[in-house]
């Protein structure tokens, strides 16, 4: 289980059905894209995981 606390961003919740687009449109994503290759790689892997989890949720929802 992952707990996230202290969130101060003014983002909408729950996020839209396309979470990857939601995350990549966040104003902070530009900083990620300007970062080094390690940060970019981590972000890419994270977005892949989010995308897969969202897909699995949609499959379960549509059963």
Biopython code that builds the backbone (N, CA, C, O; Angstrom):
import numpy as np
from Bio.PDB.StructureBuilder import StructureBuilder

atoms = [
    (1, "UNK", "N", (0.832, -1.158, 0.000)),
    (1, "UNK", "CA", (0.000, 0.000, 0.000)),
    (1, "UNK", "C", (0.888, 1.235, 0.000)),
    (1, "UNK", "O", (1.906, 1.292, 0.689)),
    (2, "UNK", "N", (0.484, 2.210, -0.778)),
    (2, "UNK", "CA", (1.218, 3.471, -0.842)),
    (2, "UNK", "C", (0.336, 4.566, -0.289)),
    (2, "UNK", "O", (-0.805, 4.736, -0.718)),
    (3, "UNK", "N", (0.868, 5.309, 0.666)),
    (3, "UNK", "CA", (0.140, 6.435, 1.225)),
    (3, "UNK", "C", (0.830, 7.716, 0.813)),
    (3, "UNK", "O", (2.046, 7.849, 0.952)),
    (4, "UNK", "N", (0.060, 8.650, 0.311)),
    (4, "UNK", "CA", (0.613, 9.933, -0.101)),
    (4, "UNK", "C", (-0.051, 10.999, 0.752)),
    (4, "UNK", "O", (-1.276, 11.116, 0.777)),
    (5, "UNK", "N", (0.756, 11.765, 1.442)),
    (5, "UNK", "CA", (0.208, 12.802, 2.307)),
    (5, "UNK", "C", (0.819, 14.142, 1.999)),
    (5, "UNK", "O", (1.823, 14.236, 1.293)),
    (6, "UNK", "N", (0.220, 15.161, 2.524)),
    (6, "UNK", "CA", (0.766, 16.499, 2.362)),
    (6, "UNK", "C", (0.639, 17.053, 0.965)),
    (6, "UNK", "O", (1.455, 17.882, 0.562)),
    (7, "UNK", "N", (-0.340, 16.632, 0.226)),
    (7, "UNK", "CA", (-0.516, 17.088, -1.146)),
    (7, "UNK", "C", (-0.964, 18.542, -1.143)),
    (7, "UNK", "O", (-1.975, 18.885, -0.530)),
    (8, "UNK", "N", (-0.214, 19.391, -1.827)),
    (8, "UNK", "CA", (-0.560, 20.798, -1.876)),
    (8, "UNK", "C", (-0.881, 21.278, -3.283)),
    (8, "UNK", "O", (-1.106, 22.470, -3.496)),
    (9, "UNK", "N", (-0.904, 20.363, -4.243)),
    (9, "UNK", "CA", (-1.163, 20.798, -5.606)),
    (9, "UNK", "C", (-2.652, 21.057, -5.803)),
    (9, "UNK", "O", (-3.486, 20.384, -5.198)),
    (10, "UNK", "N", (-2.986, 22.020, -6.639)),
    (10, "UNK", "CA", (-4.386, 22.369, -6.864)),
    (10, "UNK", "C", (-5.034, 21.519, -7.952)),
    (10, "UNK", "O", (-5.907, 22.009, -8.668)),
    (11, "UNK", "N", (-4.633, 20.269, -8.091)),
    (11, "UNK", "CA", (-5.156, 19.427, -9.157)),
    (11, "UNK", "C", (-6.540, 18.902, -8.800)),
    (11, "UNK", "O", (-6.920, 18.835, -7.631)),
    (12, "UNK", "N", (-7.278, 18.535, -9.836)),
    (12, "UNK", "CA", (-8.602, 17.978, -9.622)),
    (12, "UNK", "C", (-8.491, 16.499, -9.266)),
    (12, "UNK", "O", (-7.617, 15.798, -9.777)),
    (13, "UNK", "N", (-9.371, 16.028, -8.393)),
    (13, "UNK", "CA", (-9.429, 14.617, -8.039)),
    (13, "UNK", "C", (-10.874, 14.207, -8.010)),
    (13, "UNK", "O", (-11.691, 14.981, -7.509)),
    (14, "UNK", "N", (-11.254, 13.061, -8.504)),
    (14, "UNK", "CA", (-10.335, 12.104, -9.122)),
    (14, "UNK", "C", (-9.875, 12.597, -10.482)),
    (14, "UNK", "O", (-10.543, 13.403, -11.130)),
    (15, "UNK", "N", (-8.710, 12.094, -10.903)),
    (15, "UNK", "CA", (-8.200, 12.499, -12.214)),
    (15, "UNK", "C", (-9.102, 11.979, -13.330)),
    (15, "UNK", "O", (-9.887, 11.055, -13.117)),
    (16, "UNK", "N", (-8.993, 12.565, -14.506)),
    (16, "UNK", "CA", (-9.808, 12.104, -15.632)),
    (16, "UNK", "C", (-9.476, 10.664, -15.998)),
    (16, "UNK", "O", (-8.507, 10.095, -15.495)),
    (17, "UNK", "N", (-10.274, 10.087, -16.866)),
    (17, "UNK", "CA", (-10.094, 8.680, -17.219)),
    (17, "UNK", "C", (-8.759, 8.409, -17.901)),
    (17, "UNK", "O", (-8.289, 7.272, -17.878)),
    (18, "UNK", "N", (-8.142, 9.399, -18.499)),
    (18, "UNK", "CA", (-6.830, 9.220, -19.118)),
    (18, "UNK", "C", (-5.775, 9.811, -18.185)),
    (18, "UNK", "O", (-5.376, 10.966, -18.334)),
    (19, "UNK", "N", (-5.337, 9.018, -17.237)),
    (19, "UNK", "CA", (-4.413, 9.502, -16.203)),
    (19, "UNK", "C", (-3.067, 9.935, -16.757)),
    (19, "UNK", "O", (-2.475, 10.889, -16.251)),
    (20, "UNK", "N", (-2.570, 9.256, -17.784)),
    (20, "UNK", "CA", (-1.270, 9.618, -18.343)),
    (20, "UNK", "C", (-1.329, 11.023, -18.939)),
    (20, "UNK", "O", (-0.420, 11.825, -18.726)),
    (21, "UNK", "N", (-2.378, 11.320, -19.674)),
    (21, "UNK", "CA", (-2.538, 12.664, -20.220)),
    (21, "UNK", "C", (-2.670, 13.678, -19.098)),
    (21, "UNK", "O", (-2.071, 14.752, -19.152)),
    (22, "UNK", "N", (-3.442, 13.344, -18.098)),
    (22, "UNK", "CA", (-3.601, 14.209, -16.932)),
    (22, "UNK", "C", (-2.249, 14.534, -16.311)),
    (22, "UNK", "O", (-1.974, 15.692, -15.996)),
    (23, "UNK", "N", (-1.408, 13.525, -16.135)),
    (23, "UNK", "CA", (-0.101, 13.731, -15.500)),
    (23, "UNK", "C", (0.865, 14.495, -16.398)),
    (23, "UNK", "O", (1.617, 15.340, -15.913)),
    (24, "UNK", "N", (0.858, 14.213, -17.690)),
    (24, "UNK", "CA", (1.803, 14.880, -18.591)),
    (24, "UNK", "C", (1.401, 16.319, -18.896)),
    (24, "UNK", "O", (2.219, 17.096, -19.390)),
    (25, "UNK", "N", (0.162, 16.682, -18.611)),
    (25, "UNK", "CA", (-0.268, 18.077, -18.787)),
    (25, "UNK", "C", (-0.035, 18.915, -17.529)),
    (25, "UNK", "O", (-0.210, 20.133, -17.546)),
    (26, "UNK", "N", (0.356, 18.263, -16.456)),
    (26, "UNK", "CA", (0.651, 18.965, -15.202)),
    (26, "UNK", "C", (1.822, 19.918, -15.435)),
    (26, "UNK", "O", (2.776, 19.576, -16.133)),
    (27, "UNK", "N", (1.747, 21.097, -14.857)),
    (27, "UNK", "CA", (2.789, 22.102, -15.077)),
    (27, "UNK", "C", (4.168, 21.620, -14.631)),
    (27, "UNK", "O", (5.173, 22.112, -15.142)),
    (28, "UNK", "N", (4.246, 20.685, -13.709)),
    (28, "UNK", "CA", (5.531, 20.183, -13.217)),
    (28, "UNK", "C", (6.189, 19.201, -14.177)),
    (28, "UNK", "O", (7.384, 18.929, -14.063)),
    (29, "UNK", "N", (5.414, 18.665, -15.126)),
    (29, "UNK", "CA", (5.974, 17.681, -16.056)),
    (29, "UNK", "C", (7.057, 18.300, -16.938)),
    (29, "UNK", "O", (7.987, 17.607, -17.350)),
    (30, "UNK", "N", (6.949, 19.572, -17.227)),
    (30, "UNK", "CA", (7.978, 20.255, -18.025)),
    (30, "UNK", "C", (9.345, 20.149, -17.339)),
    (30, "UNK", "O", (10.364, 19.964, -18.004)),
    (31, "UNK", "N", (9.362, 20.267, -16.022)),
    (31, "UNK", "CA", (10.615, 20.110, -15.278)),
    (31, "UNK", "C", (11.176, 18.701, -15.409)),
    (31, "UNK", "O", (12.389, 18.514, -15.494)),
    (32, "UNK", "N", (10.295, 17.721, -15.423)),
    (32, "UNK", "CA", (10.737, 16.338, -15.601)),
    (32, "UNK", "C", (11.408, 16.184, -16.964)),
    (32, "UNK", "O", (12.461, 15.555, -17.075)),
    (33, "UNK", "N", (10.800, 16.755, -17.992)),
    (33, "UNK", "CA", (11.347, 16.623, -19.346)),
    (33, "UNK", "C", (12.682, 17.348, -19.506)),
    (33, "UNK", "O", (13.456, 17.022, -20.406)),
    (34, "UNK", "N", (12.958, 18.318, -18.652)),
    (34, "UNK", "CA", (14.230, 19.034, -18.694)),
    (34, "UNK", "C", (15.293, 18.345, -17.821)),
    (34, "UNK", "O", (16.452, 18.758, -17.802)),
    (35, "UNK", "N", (14.890, 17.308, -17.112)),
    (35, "UNK", "CA", (15.783, 16.638, -16.167)),
    (35, "UNK", "C", (16.752, 15.713, -16.879)),
    (35, "UNK", "O", (16.737, 15.588, -18.103)),
    (36, "UNK", "N", (17.600, 15.063, -16.080)),
    (36, "UNK", "CA", (18.569, 14.115, -16.641)),
    (36, "UNK", "C", (17.877, 12.824, -17.075)),
    (36, "UNK", "O", (16.693, 12.619, -16.808)),
    (37, "UNK", "N", (18.634, 11.963, -17.745)),
    (37, "UNK", "CA", (18.063, 10.728, -18.303)),
    (37, "UNK", "C", (17.527, 9.790, -17.228)),
    (37, "UNK", "O", (16.571, 9.058, -17.482)),
    (38, "UNK", "N", (18.122, 9.793, -16.027)),
    (38, "UNK", "CA", (17.601, 8.942, -14.954)),
    (38, "UNK", "C", (16.198, 9.359, -14.556)),
    (38, "UNK", "O", (15.328, 8.508, -14.375)),
    (39, "UNK", "N", (15.970, 10.644, -14.419)),
    (39, "UNK", "CA", (14.646, 11.143, -14.045)),
    (39, "UNK", "C", (13.658, 10.872, -15.171)),
    (39, "UNK", "O", (12.539, 10.425, -14.919)),
    (40, "UNK", "N", (14.057, 11.135, -16.394)),
    (40, "UNK", "CA", (13.168, 10.871, -17.533)),
    (40, "UNK", "C", (12.815, 9.391, -17.622)),
    (40, "UNK", "O", (11.668, 9.041, -17.898)),
    (41, "UNK", "N", (13.787, 8.531, -17.392)),
    (41, "UNK", "CA", (13.541, 7.085, -17.442)),
    (41, "UNK", "C", (12.581, 6.652, -16.353)),
    (41, "UNK", "O", (11.684, 5.841, -16.585)),
    (42, "UNK", "N", (12.779, 7.206, -15.148)),
    (42, "UNK", "CA", (11.876, 6.892, -14.041)),
    (42, "UNK", "C", (10.460, 7.356, -14.375)),
    (42, "UNK", "O", (9.496, 6.624, -14.149)),
    (43, "UNK", "N", (10.334, 8.558, -14.906)),
    (43, "UNK", "CA", (9.015, 9.090, -15.253)),
    (43, "UNK", "C", (8.354, 8.236, -16.329)),
    (43, "UNK", "O", (7.159, 7.952, -16.249)),
    (44, "UNK", "N", (9.117, 7.828, -17.326)),
    (44, "UNK", "CA", (8.577, 6.989, -18.399)),
    (44, "UNK", "C", (8.070, 5.657, -17.834)),
    (44, "UNK", "O", (6.972, 5.210, -18.166)),
    (45, "UNK", "N", (8.880, 5.037, -16.982)),
    (45, "UNK", "CA", (8.466, 3.769, -16.366)),
    (45, "UNK", "C", (7.217, 3.957, -15.511)),
    (45, "UNK", "O", (6.316, 3.119, -15.524)),
    (46, "UNK", "N", (7.170, 5.058, -14.772)),
    (46, "UNK", "CA", (6.027, 5.340, -13.919)),
    (46, "UNK", "C", (4.762, 5.541, -14.741)),
    (46, "UNK", "O", (3.702, 5.021, -14.393)),
    (47, "UNK", "N", (4.871, 6.285, -15.820)),
    (47, "UNK", "CA", (3.701, 6.497, -16.683)),
    (47, "UNK", "C", (3.245, 5.191, -17.324)),
    (47, "UNK", "O", (2.047, 4.978, -17.511)),
    (48, "UNK", "N", (4.189, 4.316, -17.663)),
    (48, "UNK", "CA", (3.822, 2.991, -18.189)),
    (48, "UNK", "C", (3.033, 2.185, -17.160)),
    (48, "UNK", "O", (2.045, 1.532, -17.495)),
    (49, "UNK", "N", (3.479, 2.238, -15.900)),
    (49, "UNK", "CA", (2.775, 1.520, -14.833)),
    (49, "UNK", "C", (1.379, 2.098, -14.635)),
    (49, "UNK", "O", (0.407, 1.351, -14.523)),
    (50, "UNK", "N", (1.278, 3.415, -14.593)),
    (50, "UNK", "CA", (-0.026, 4.073, -14.433)),
    (50, "UNK", "C", (-0.947, 3.682, -15.579)),
    (50, "UNK", "O", (-2.119, 3.378, -15.361)),
    (51, "UNK", "N", (-0.427, 3.688, -16.781)),
    (51, "UNK", "CA", (-1.226, 3.331, -17.957)),
    (51, "UNK", "C", (-1.732, 1.894, -17.853)),
    (51, "UNK", "O", (-2.900, 1.629, -18.137)),
    (52, "UNK", "N", (-0.872, 0.973, -17.452)),
    (52, "UNK", "CA", (-1.265, -0.430, -17.316)),
    (52, "UNK", "C", (-2.306, -0.605, -16.210)),
    (52, "UNK", "O", (-3.280, -1.337, -16.386)),
    (53, "UNK", "N", (-2.107, 0.053, -15.090)),
    (53, "UNK", "CA", (-3.085, -0.038, -13.997)),
    (53, "UNK", "C", (-4.428, 0.548, -14.406)),
    (53, "UNK", "O", (-5.476, 0.001, -14.064)),
    (54, "UNK", "N", (-4.402, 1.645, -15.126)),
    (54, "UNK", "CA", (-5.651, 2.241, -15.596)),
    (54, "UNK", "C", (-6.360, 1.283, -16.548)),
    (54, "UNK", "O", (-7.580, 1.132, -16.487)),
    (55, "UNK", "N", (-5.602, 0.641, -17.418)),
    (55, "UNK", "CA", (-6.183, -0.336, -18.340)),
    (55, "UNK", "C", (-6.851, -1.479, -17.563)),
    (55, "UNK", "O", (-7.975, -1.878, -17.868)),
    (56, "UNK", "N", (-6.144, -1.991, -16.566)),
    (56, "UNK", "CA", (-6.693, -3.086, -15.767)),
    (56, "UNK", "C", (-7.962, -2.667, -15.027)),
    (56, "UNK", "O", (-8.902, -3.454, -14.913)),
    (57, "UNK", "N", (-7.992, -1.435, -14.526)),
    (57, "UNK", "CA", (-9.188, -0.929, -13.863)),
    (57, "UNK", "C", (-10.366, -0.850, -14.837)),
    (57, "UNK", "O", (-11.495, -1.200, -14.491)),
    (58, "UNK", "N", (-10.094, -0.394, -16.037)),
    (58, "UNK", "CA", (-11.153, -0.296, -17.049)),
    (58, "UNK", "C", (-11.691, -1.684, -17.409)),
    (58, "UNK", "O", (-12.898, -1.862, -17.571)),
    (59, "UNK", "N", (-10.794, -2.661, -17.533)),
    (59, "UNK", "CA", (-11.212, -4.035, -17.837)),
    (59, "UNK", "C", (-12.119, -4.550, -16.728)),
    (59, "UNK", "O", (-13.174, -5.120, -17.004)),
    (60, "UNK", "N", (-11.714, -4.352, -15.468)),
    (60, "UNK", "CA", (-12.523, -4.802, -14.333)),
    (60, "UNK", "C", (-13.872, -4.083, -14.277)),
    (60, "UNK", "O", (-14.902, -4.691, -13.985)),
    (61, "UNK", "N", (-13.848, -2.800, -14.557)),
    (61, "UNK", "CA", (-15.074, -2.004, -14.513)),
    (61, "UNK", "C", (-16.068, -2.469, -15.566)),
    (61, "UNK", "O", (-17.277, -2.403, -15.344)),
    (62, "UNK", "N", (-15.582, -2.936, -16.703)),
    (62, "UNK", "CA", (-16.431, -3.318, -17.822)),
    (62, "UNK", "C", (-16.818, -4.796, -17.814)),
    (62, "UNK", "O", (-17.401, -5.277, -18.786)),
    (63, "UNK", "N", (-16.517, -5.507, -16.770)),
    (63, "UNK", "CA", (-16.898, -6.937, -16.699)),
    (63, "UNK", "C", (-18.377, -7.074, -16.459)),
    (63, "UNK", "O", (-18.887, -8.191, -16.370)),
]
sb = StructureBuilder()
sb.init_structure("model")
sb.init_model(0)
sb.init_chain("A")
sb.init_seg("    ")
for serial, (resi, resn, name, xyz) in enumerate(atoms, 1):
    if name == "N":
        sb.init_residue(resn, " ", resi, " ")
    sb.init_atom(name, np.array(xyz, "f"), 0.0, 1.0, " ", f" {name:<3s}", serial, name[0])
structure = sb.get_structure()
